[in-house]
Every structure is written in structure tokens, then in C-alpha cells.
């Protein structure tokens, strides 16, 4: 049994496993997006005063 791409047809179990894998991937991506902190909130300008110590 081969499909038009000349690859073996997936068994029903493989199709279910692929669907579960994709669903889990989507859940993880949704969770990561929900927990994501925007970069502008994680970085703040802190003055770098090291150059002042090096000057006389």
C-alpha cells in the first residue's frame, strides 16, 4: 500500500501518534507563549560605571 508520494501509507497507530504529538506540541507552544515575559520587561537600562573607575 503506497500513497501518491510513493511512501508507505501510515498505519492507524502512526496517524494517532502523530496527531497526539502535534497536539502536545501545540499545548507546549501555547503554555510557553502564556508564560513568556516580553524582553522590554526583562531588560532595564543600568548605567555602566566601570569606565569611571578606570579614569584618574
KEVEX-359879 format. One record per residue: x, y, z of N, C-alpha, C in turn; residue number from 1; residue in three letters. Coordinates in nm, 4 decimals. Atoms other than C-alpha are relative to their C-alpha. Layout:
N
<<X,Y,Z>,<X,Y,Z>,<X,Y,Z>,NUM,"ALA">
...
//
This chain:
56
<<0.0825,-0.1189,0.0000>,<0.0000,0.0000,0.0000>,<0.0869,0.1252,0.0000>,1,"UNK">
<<-0.0807,-0.1215,0.0095>,<0.1604,0.3241,-0.1146>,<-0.0903,0.1137,-0.0447>,2,"UNK">
<<0.0788,-0.1148,0.0420>,<0.0232,0.6728,-0.1499>,<0.0640,0.0622,-0.1230>,3,"UNK">
<<-0.0472,-0.0599,0.1243>,<0.0828,0.9075,-0.4415>,<0.1425,0.0540,0.0091>,4,"UNK">
<<-0.1382,-0.0468,-0.0163>,<0.4171,1.0305,-0.2956>,<0.0986,-0.1160,-0.0007>,5,"UNK">
<<-0.0827,0.1201,0.0049>,<0.5488,0.6721,-0.3254>,<0.0640,-0.0289,0.1360>,6,"UNK">
<<-0.0449,0.0324,-0.1353>,<0.5866,0.6450,0.0539>,<-0.0965,-0.1023,0.0569>,7,"UNK">
<<0.0925,0.0955,-0.0611>,<0.4444,0.3651,0.2634>,<-0.1118,0.0744,0.0739>,8,"UNK">
<<0.1135,-0.0620,-0.0686>,<0.0991,0.4500,0.3960>,<0.0184,-0.0158,0.1500>,9,"UNK">
<<-0.0110,0.0066,-0.1451>,<0.0907,0.5318,0.7670>,<-0.1072,-0.0910,0.0562>,10,"UNK">
<<0.0995,0.0827,-0.0664>,<-0.0785,0.2840,0.9896>,<-0.0879,0.0902,0.0863>,11,"UNK">
<<0.0916,-0.0775,-0.0837>,<-0.3697,0.3984,1.2033>,<0.0699,0.0419,0.1301>,12,"UNK">
<<-0.0715,-0.0313,-0.1226>,<-0.1484,0.3832,1.5137>,<0.0993,0.1139,-0.0202>,13,"UNK">
<<-0.0951,-0.1079,0.0301>,<0.1151,0.6038,1.3491>,<-0.0722,0.1325,-0.0179>,14,"UNK">
<<0.0789,-0.1221,0.0189>,<-0.1531,0.8539,1.2496>,<-0.0451,0.0565,0.1343>,15,"UNK">
<<0.0441,-0.0433,-0.1328>,<-0.2863,0.8666,1.6061>,<0.1182,0.0573,0.0776>,16,"UNK">
<<-0.1192,-0.0466,-0.0708>,<0.0655,0.9018,1.7462>,<0.0445,0.1368,-0.0532>,17,"UNK">
<<-0.0385,-0.1284,0.0590>,<0.1441,1.1854,1.5025>,<-0.0966,0.1105,0.0437>,18,"UNK">
<<0.0986,-0.0987,-0.0434>,<-0.1804,1.3627,1.5957>,<0.0209,0.0368,0.1472>,19,"UNK">
<<-0.0258,-0.0270,-0.1411>,<-0.1051,1.3263,1.9682>,<0.1267,0.0829,0.0173>,20,"UNK">
<<-0.1264,-0.0749,-0.0054>,<0.2487,1.4533,1.9116>,<-0.0237,0.1467,-0.0375>,21,"UNK">
<<0.0297,-0.1375,0.0440>,<0.1195,1.7588,1.7253>,<-0.0829,0.0741,0.1047>,22,"UNK">
<<0.0824,-0.0626,-0.1032>,<-0.1422,1.8272,1.9940>,<0.0852,0.0378,0.1207>,23,"UNK">
<<-0.0880,-0.0296,-0.1125>,<0.1227,1.8060,2.2670>,<0.0904,0.1184,-0.0335>,24,"UNK">
<<-0.0860,-0.1109,0.0446>,<0.3481,2.0388,2.0674>,<-0.0769,0.1319,0.0064>,25,"UNK">
<<0.0819,-0.1213,-0.0033>,<0.0658,2.2924,2.0331>,<-0.0278,0.0440,0.1433>,26,"UNK">
<<0.0212,-0.0339,-0.1414>,<-0.0081,2.2725,2.4080>,<0.1244,0.0635,0.0598>,27,"UNK">
<<-0.1249,-0.0559,-0.0517>,<0.3581,2.3354,2.4897>,<0.0249,0.1401,-0.0534>,28,"UNK">
<<-0.0181,-0.1329,0.0584>,<0.3759,2.6283,2.2493>,<-0.0960,0.1011,0.0624>,29,"UNK">
<<0.0987,-0.0894,-0.0621>,<0.0578,2.7782,2.3961>,<0.0400,0.0334,0.1434>,30,"UNK">
<<-0.0431,-0.0235,-0.1375>,<0.1907,2.7349,2.7508>,<0.1215,0.0925,0.0023>,31,"UNK">
<<-0.1190,-0.0843,0.0050>,<0.5259,2.8898,2.6595>,<-0.0371,0.1440,-0.0338>,32,"UNK">
<<0.0427,-0.1354,0.0373>,<0.3530,3.1859,2.4969>,<-0.0712,0.0674,0.1170>,33,"UNK">
<<0.0717,-0.0567,-0.1145>,<0.1305,3.2336,2.8031>,<0.0966,0.0426,0.1106>,34,"UNK">
<<-0.0965,-0.0293,-0.1055>,<0.4347,3.2318,3.0339>,<0.1106,0.0946,-0.0451>,35,"UNK">
<<-0.1064,-0.0827,0.0551>,<0.6515,3.4448,2.8073>,<-0.0008,0.1390,0.0617>,36,"UNK">
<<-0.0141,-0.1360,-0.0525>,<0.7821,3.7691,2.9526>,<0.0619,0.0838,-0.1110>,37,"UNK">
<<-0.0556,-0.0833,0.1068>,<0.8351,4.0458,2.6961>,<0.1401,0.0495,0.0349>,38,"UNK">
<<-0.1389,-0.0394,-0.0216>,<1.2001,4.1417,2.6531>,<0.0105,0.1363,0.0652>,39,"UNK">
<<-0.0089,-0.1340,-0.0587>,<1.1305,4.5040,2.7411>,<-0.0259,-0.0005,0.1500>,40,"UNK">
<<0.0229,0.0102,-0.1433>,<1.0168,4.3872,3.0856>,<0.1167,-0.0668,0.0722>,41,"UNK">
<<-0.1102,0.0723,-0.0639>,<1.3254,4.1750,3.1487>,<0.1308,0.0761,-0.0060>,42,"UNK">
<<-0.1236,-0.0759,0.0119>,<1.5886,4.4245,3.0451>,<-0.0273,0.1435,0.0405>,43,"UNK">
<<0.0136,-0.1398,-0.0358>,<1.6343,4.7616,3.2006>,<0.1379,0.0636,-0.0083>,44,"UNK">
<<-0.1262,-0.0703,0.0156>,<1.9000,5.0191,3.1455>,<0.0639,0.0206,0.1367>,45,"UNK">
<<-0.0770,-0.0185,-0.1225>,<2.1575,5.0032,3.4204>,<0.1282,0.0694,-0.0416>,46,"UNK">
<<-0.1203,-0.0713,0.0411>,<2.4355,5.2584,3.3952>,<0.1251,-0.0835,0.0254>,47,"UNK">
<<-0.1251,0.0724,-0.0113>,<2.7721,5.1038,3.3348>,<0.1064,0.0999,0.0435>,48,"UNK">
<<-0.0920,-0.0998,-0.0539>,<3.0096,5.2965,3.5565>,<0.1429,-0.0523,0.0083>,49,"UNK">
<<-0.1365,0.0540,-0.0053>,<3.3140,5.0769,3.5078>,<0.1010,0.0986,-0.0587>,50,"UNK">
<<-0.0942,-0.0916,0.0651>,<3.4702,5.3383,3.2796>,<0.0412,0.1121,0.0934>,51,"UNK">
<<-0.0349,-0.1091,-0.0932>,<3.4618,5.5933,3.5596>,<0.1096,-0.0440,0.0964>,52,"UNK">
<<-0.1020,0.0489,-0.0914>,<3.6739,5.3730,3.7865>,<0.1381,-0.0023,-0.0659>,53,"UNK">
<<-0.1271,0.0086,0.0718>,<3.9399,5.3417,3.5184>,<0.0612,0.1372,-0.0224>,54,"UNK">
<<-0.0538,-0.1339,0.0202>,<3.9789,5.7200,3.4859>,<0.0602,0.0519,0.1300>,55,"UNK">
<<-0.0627,-0.0529,-0.1222>,<4.2076,5.9108,3.7282>,<-0.0912,0.0921,0.0768>,56,"UNK">
//
